[in-house]
Amino acid sequence: MVMLIRYRWYRIQLPRDIPGLDELIDNCPFGQDTNQGFTRVNSELGHLNHRFLWRSTVVVSQVDESGDTFYQEVASVNFTDFAIINIKGTVFLRIENPGRSIKDLLNALESLVGLGFTSKLVTFEKKEPVTVFEKTEVVKLIGLKVTEAILGEGIIGRMEFTSSEGITPEKLTILTDIPHKTESASFELIYGGVKGLLSFNSNGTVKVSGQLAPRLIYLIEKDLAAITRQLQ
């Protein structure tokens, strides 16, 4: 059983004279004498990922036996896993379990590549992937969150709907004629008797779990190029 994993994608552009981003990354390894660098790791999807590592220190307070407070620096190594994928000539970063460190990763890649490197977050506010649903035998909507629902003059609501049996959007009459935005939608999918869970957030975060996870991510990525063209 594959654990719940979060993903985000960034569309990136590279200067034409760059031979390959993978090669640049592999030439900048993380070591004992470096503050940041890269290595390779196995991903949850069954292939090699890049791992960006960087050192940081935090100051923690402690109390000694006399009750006096003193401060001590604690060193740590942080990391972010990501993959570089090429979809129909468009290059993307697929970031696994993204956190606040995304900016550090993008800054490190920009330093490696130099002038001409750009990145843009892929979101699903205007368009969601469709292939993942078309290529799956059973699709069941089990969760829906909406925001900015205008319920009346000066009244804006946030609503959440869940059902293990499945939600029929047409039966959500409470949303009829009410302007709103979909924040997230969660699905249960079955293919070949194997079940997986999939959740889309309008901010671009995708959550997957179950044995279908590798297939779901593969099918989502088939639509990324078309989605980013619509966002331009």
C-alpha positions in Angstrom: 0.0 0.0 0.0 1.5 3.3 -1.1 1.2 6.0 1.6 -0.4 9.4 1.0 1.9 11.5 -1.0 1.6 15.1 -2.1 2.8 16.5 -5.4 3.2 19.8 -7.1 4.4 20.7 -10.5 6.4 23.6 -11.8 6.8 24.4 -15.5 10.4 25.5 -16.1 12.2 27.0 -19.0 15.9 26.7 -19.6 18.4 28.6 -21.8 18.9 26.9 -25.2 22.6 26.3 -24.6 22.0 24.2 -21.5 22.9 20.6 -22.3 20.6 19.1 -19.7 19.4 19.9 -16.2 20.0 16.4 -15.0 23.7 16.6 -15.9 24.1 20.0 -14.1 22.4 18.7 -11.0 24.6 15.5 -10.9 27.7 17.7 -11.1 26.7 19.5 -7.9 26.7 16.7 -5.2 26.0 17.2 -1.5 28.9 16.4 0.7 30.5 16.9 4.1 32.1 20.2 3.0 29.1 21.7 1.2 26.2 23.6 2.6 23.8 22.4 -0.2 23.8 20.0 -3.1 22.0 17.1 -4.7 21.9 13.3 -4.7 19.8 10.6 -6.2 17.1 8.5 -4.3 14.4 6.0 -5.2 11.0 7.6 -5.3 7.6 6.2 -4.2 6.7 5.9 -7.9 9.5 3.3 -8.4 12.1 5.4 -10.2 15.1 7.6 -9.4 14.4 11.1 -8.1 16.8 14.0 -7.4 17.1 15.0 -3.8 18.1 18.6 -2.9 19.8 18.8 0.5 20.8 21.9 2.5 22.2 22.5 6.0 20.6 24.8 8.5 20.9 25.6 12.2 18.2 26.4 14.7 18.6 27.9 18.2 16.9 26.0 21.0 16.5 27.0 24.6 17.3 24.5 27.4 17.2 24.6 31.2 20.1 23.4 33.2 20.1 21.7 36.6 20.1 25.1 38.3 17.0 26.2 36.5 18.9 28.7 34.3 18.1 29.0 30.6 20.8 28.7 28.0 20.7 28.5 24.2 22.3 26.1 21.9 22.6 25.9 18.1 21.5 22.6 16.6 22.6 21.7 13.1 20.3 19.8 10.7 20.1 18.6 7.1 16.9 19.3 5.2 15.8 17.8 1.9 13.3 18.0 -0.9 12.7 15.3 -3.5 11.9 16.1 -7.1 12.0 14.8 -10.6 12.5 16.4 -14.0 10.0 15.3 -16.6 9.6 16.2 -20.2 6.1 16.2 -21.5 5.6 16.9 -25.2 8.7 19.2 -25.3 7.7 21.1 -22.1 9.9 20.6 -19.0 8.4 20.2 -15.5 9.6 19.8 -12.0 7.5 17.3 -10.1 8.1 18.0 -6.4 7.2 15.3 -3.8 5.7 16.3 -0.5 6.4 20.0 -1.1 7.0 22.4 1.9 8.3 25.8 2.5 11.7 24.7 1.0 10.5 24.9 -2.6 11.9 28.4 -2.8 15.3 27.2 -1.7 15.2 24.5 -4.4 14.2 26.9 -7.2 16.9 29.4 -6.1 19.5 26.6 -6.2 18.4 25.5 -9.7 18.5 29.1 -10.9 22.0 29.4 -9.6 23.0 26.3 -11.4 21.4 27.2 -14.7 22.0 31.0 -14.7 20.2 33.6 -16.7 17.2 32.3 -18.5 15.8 29.9 -15.9 12.2 30.5 -15.1 9.6 28.5 -13.2 5.8 28.8 -13.0 3.5 26.8 -10.6 0.9 24.6 -12.3 -2.5 25.2 -10.7 -5.9 23.7 -11.4 -8.1 26.7 -11.0 -9.2 26.9 -14.6 -8.6 23.4 -15.9 -8.2 19.9 -14.3 -6.6 16.8 -15.9 -9.2 14.6 -17.7 -7.2 11.6 -18.9 -6.9 10.2 -15.4 -10.7 9.9 -15.3 -11.1 8.7 -18.8 -8.6 5.9 -18.4 -10.0 4.6 -15.1 -12.8 2.1 -14.8 -14.6 3.4 -11.7 -14.5 7.1 -10.6 -16.3 8.1 -7.4 -16.4 11.7 -6.0 -16.1 11.3 -2.3 -15.2 14.8 -1.1 -15.8 18.4 -2.3 -14.8 21.7 -0.7 -16.1 25.0 -2.1 -15.2 28.5 -1.0 -16.3 32.1 -1.7 -19.9 30.9 -2.0 -22.0 34.0 -2.1 -25.0 33.2 0.1 -26.4 36.7 0.3 -25.5 40.3 0.6 -22.3 40.4 2.6 -22.4 36.7 3.4 -19.7 34.5 2.0 -19.6 30.8 2.9 -17.3 27.8 2.8 -18.9 24.4 2.4 -17.6 20.8 2.6 -19.3 17.7 1.4 -18.2 14.1 2.0 -19.7 10.6 1.2 -18.1 7.2 1.2 -20.9 6.1 -1.2 -20.1 8.8 -3.7 -21.4 12.3 -4.5 -23.5 13.1 -7.5 -22.6 16.8 -8.4 -26.0 17.3 -10.0 -27.7 16.5 -6.7 -25.9 19.2 -4.8 -28.8 21.6 -5.4 -27.6 23.8 -2.5 -25.0 25.1 -4.9 -27.4 25.8 -7.7 -27.3 29.4 -8.8 -24.8 30.2 -6.0 -21.5 31.6 -7.3 -18.6 29.7 -5.7 -15.1 28.3 -6.3 -14.1 24.7 -6.0 -11.1 24.5 -3.6 -10.6 20.7 -3.7 -12.2 17.5 -4.9 -11.4 14.0 -3.7 -12.0 10.8 -5.7 -11.9 7.1 -5.2 -10.7 5.3 -8.4 -10.6 1.7 -9.4 -8.7 0.1 -12.3 -8.2 -3.6 -12.8 -9.7 -4.3 -9.4 -7.1 -2.0 -7.7 -8.2 1.0 -5.7 -6.5 4.4 -5.4 -7.4 7.7 -3.8 -6.8 11.1 -5.6 -7.4 14.6 -4.5 -7.0 17.9 -6.5 -6.6 21.3 -4.9 -7.0 24.4 -6.9 -3.6 25.6 -5.7 -1.9 22.8 -7.7 -1.4 20.3 -4.9 -2.3 16.7 -5.8 -2.6 13.9 -3.1 -2.5 10.3 -4.1 -2.5 7.0 -2.2 -3.0 3.3 -2.9 -1.5 0.9 -5.4 -2.8 2.9 -8.3 -0.7 6.0 -7.3 2.0 5.5 -10.0 -0.6 5.1 -12.7 -2.6 8.1 -11.5 0.4 10.4 -11.5 1.4 9.1 -15.0 -2.1 9.9 -16.4 -2.2 13.4 -14.7 1.1 14.3 -16.3 -0.2 13.5 -19.7 -2.4 16.6 -19.5 0.0 19.0 -17.9 1.3 20.5 -21.1 -2.3 21.3 -22.2 -3.2 22.8 -18.8 -0.2 25.1 -18.8 -1.0 26.4 -22.3 -4.4 27.4 -21.0 -2.9 29.2 -18.1 -0.7 31.4 -20.3 
